[in-house]
Amino acid sequence: MLAEPQIPNELRVKILKLMGYAFKGIYDRQLNYTGFFRNPLNAIVNRFEYQTGQTLRGIDSQTKIGQLVNDAGIKDLVKIVSVFLEEILRYPHLGDAILGCDFVAEINRHFREYHVMYEFAADGSGKIRATNIRSMYLHKETIAKPISLLTEIGFRGPLEEFEDAKEALDKQDTDKAVTEALKAFESTMKAILQELGHQYNPKWAAKDLIKASIEADVIPTNLESFSAGIRTVLESGLPPIRNMPGPAHGTGRDPKDVERSYAQFALNLCGSYIVFLIERYKEKK
């Protein structure tokens, strides 16, 4: 396993300064809004002390947060920022203060600058989550974009399934990630066929749904080679991965999990197909 990269001190300083700026904005906004101040830094300190069993040194929460950031590795640093956002966004008036000071955008910019492969972004429910991204472009096109499009057109079923797949992969539950990815892929085709008034059987699996999508011209038929290529890729890509030993079949004596590389491929493939299908659907409306 590769060692976790070292965090430059310059990044630690910038994170602390950003949290300080955000903290002041939160302080001012909360006093004006409620007449009292609830310190979100206390929640961060309390959570880390509870999880680690350690008592952090310092006279106040800001000093203790400084200690946390200075001692943190990459994953702990991401967790600190995540908890900070989670606590603040519980209160809409505080969330406005955070968004107003571009905290999330600045964190992401500094992470990119120092090659920390995490990005904070809103999911379909509006919560801001950290995502481990090995390729920024791949993540935006195959993860962020399908979530955005599914949210935009109100396809709640496939949106929930795709987000479940993403969350399962983040938790290393690769079997569930592949299962939910295929469900999202199939549900997207069902939703589009229903919206277009094209007949289909709700019990159909990917192969039959692909055929119906071609008949409905969601997957284009006017270019034979293009159509054949898309159909071949769709029929021979994601479903066979789903049918590997593990998620759907008896596992025999020794259960085998789908390897992460297969699960990541399935999720990226599913995301790309969802984007293609939705863009085709928009063109036909």
N, C-alpha and C positions, 0 to 999 in steps of 0.2 A: 504494500500500500504506500502511495506517495505521501511524503511528509507535508503537513499543512504549511503553506507559504508564510513567511514572516510579514508582519504588518509594519510598514515604515512608521517611524515616530511622527512624521509630518501628517500622516492620515489620522493618527490618534488625536493630534492637536486640533485638526480641522473638525473632526467629529465632536469633540468636546466644545469647541466654539459654536458649532451649529446648534448643539443641544442648549448651550447657554443663551443664544439669541432666541431660540424657540421658547425656552423657559421664561424669558422676560416677557415675550408676547403673550404667553399663556397667563402669566401672573397678572399683567395689566387687564387682559380681557376678562379673566374670572372675577377680579375684584369689581369691575364695572358691571358685570352681568349678575353676580350673585351676592356681592357684599362680603364674601369670605373667600379664602384661598385654600384649595385642596391640592396638596403638593404631589404631582404624579411621580416625582423622583422617589418618594417614599415607597411607592408600590414596587418600583423596580428593585430597590435595595431589599425590601422585604421578600420579594420573590426569589432573588438570588441567594439570600441568606438561608431561606427555607430549603431551596433545592440543593445547596452545597453543604449545609450544616455549618457554615463558617460565619463568624461575625466580622463584618468589614470595619476597618479602622477609619475614624474621621469624626469630626464634631457635628457634621450635618450631612444631609443626603447628597448635596452637591459634591462635597469632598469625597464621599464614598463612591459616587458615580465616577469621579475622576480616577479613583483607584481601580474600579472595575474596568474602565476603558483602557487604562495603561497596562493592565495585566492580561487583557483578553486576547485570545486567538481569534481567527477570522469568524468561526462559528459563534463564539460567545459574543463577539462584537455585533454580529447580525442579530443575535438574540436580544442584546441590550436595546438596540434601536427598535426592534419589533415590539418589545414590551412597552417601551416609551410611547410608541404610536398607538398600541392597543389601549393603553390606559387613557390617553388623551382623547382618542376618537370615540370613547364611550360617551362623551359630552359634546354635542354638536357645536356649542359656542367655542369650545376649546379647539375642536377640529378645524374650525374656520381660521383660528389664529395660526395653527400649524400650516395649513394650506396657503395662508396669506403670506407667510415668510418663505415659501418655496422650499421648505425643509426636505420634503421627499425628493424633489428634483435635484437639490444640492447634494444630498446623500448619494443618489444614483450617479451624479456627475463625478464625485470624488471616488466612488468605487470603481468606475470605469477608468479614471485617471491612474489609479494605482493597481489596476488589473485584479480587483476583487470581484469574482464572478458571481455576484448576487445583484438582484435588482428588486426594488420595491415598486409594486403596482397594485392598483385596485382590481379586485376580482369581480365576478358577476354580482355579488351581494353588496359591493361598495366597500368592503374591508380591504385594507392595505396589507399585502402579504409580501414576504421575501421569497424570491425564487432563485434557486441555484441554476445559473445559465452558463453552459460551456460555450455556447455560441450565441452572441447577442442577436444576430440576424435570424438564425434558426428559431430562437425562442420567440421573437416578435411575430414571425410569419406563421409558425405552426402551433403556438400556444396562446399568445396574447391576442392575435387577430381573430381566431375562431371564437374565443370567449367574447370578444367585443361584438362580432357579427351576430352570434347567437343571442346575446343580450339585446342588441339593437332591434332584431326582428321578433323578439319575444318567444323564441323556441325554448321554453323552460326545461322540458324533459331532457333533450340532448345537452343543454347547457349544464344541468346538474350532473349528468353522467360524465361529461368531459371533465368537469372540475373534480369529480370524485376520482377519475382516472389520474389526474395530475396530482391530487393530494395523496393517493395511494402510492404513486411512484416516489414522491418526496419522502414517504414513510418506509420505503423499501419493500412495500407489499406489491411485488411485481405481478403476481397472479391476478390480483384485483385490478391493477392498472390496465392490463391487457383486456380483461373482461369488460371493464367500464368503457374503455376506448372503443371496442367493437359495438357496444350498446349505443354509444353516442353517435357513431357512424351510421348505424342502422336507423336510429331514431330520427336523425336529420333527414334521411331519405324519406321516411314515413311522413314526417311533418310537411316536407315539400310536396310530396304526392297528394297529401290531404288538402293542402292549400290550393293546389292546382286543380283539384277535383278529379284526379286520375285514380282509377280503381286499383286497390291493392289489398292484400290479406294481412291483417295485423300480425299474424303468426309467421309471415315470411321472414327468412333470414337474408343475409347479405346478397347471396347469389340472385335470388328472385327479385329483391329490391333493386339491384343494379339493372336487371333486365327491364323492370317496369320504368326505371328512371331513363333508360335509353328510349323506350317507347314514348315516354312523355317529353322527349327531347330536352331533358335536363342535362343528361350526358349526350352531347350532340351526335347526330347521325349523318349530317350533311357531308362530313369528311370521313370517309370510310376508314382510312388508316388511323386517323386520330381517334375515332370512336372505338375501333378494335383495340388500339393501344391502351386507351383508358380502361376499357372493360377488362382487358387482360390483367392490367396492373391491379385493378380493384378486386377482381375475383381471385387473383393468385397472391395478393399481398397480405392484407390484414387478416382475413379469415383463417388462412393456414397457420399464421402465428398463433391465433386464438386456439387452434386445434392441436397445438403441441401438447405433450403430456403435462398435466398440471392443473390448469384451471377448470377444465370441463369434463375430464375423463378420469377413470380409475387410475391411481398412480402406482399400483403394484406394491411391492414390498417396501421400497424406499421412495417416499414422496420426493418429487423434484420441483423446485420453483423455477419459473421462467427466469432466465438470466436478465439482468438489468438492461444489457444492450438490446435485447429483443423487445423488452417492455418500452424502452425509450424510443426505439424505432417505430413500434406500433402506435405510440402516442403522437409522435411527429407525423407519421403517415396519416393517421386519423385526422389530425388538425388540418393538414394540407387539403385532404379530401373535403372536409367540412367547408373550408374557405371556398374551394372550387364550386361545390354544390350550391352554396348560398349565393355566390356571385352569378351563377347561371340562373338560379331562381329569380333573382332581382331583375335580370335581363328579360325574363319571360313575363313578368308581372305587367 
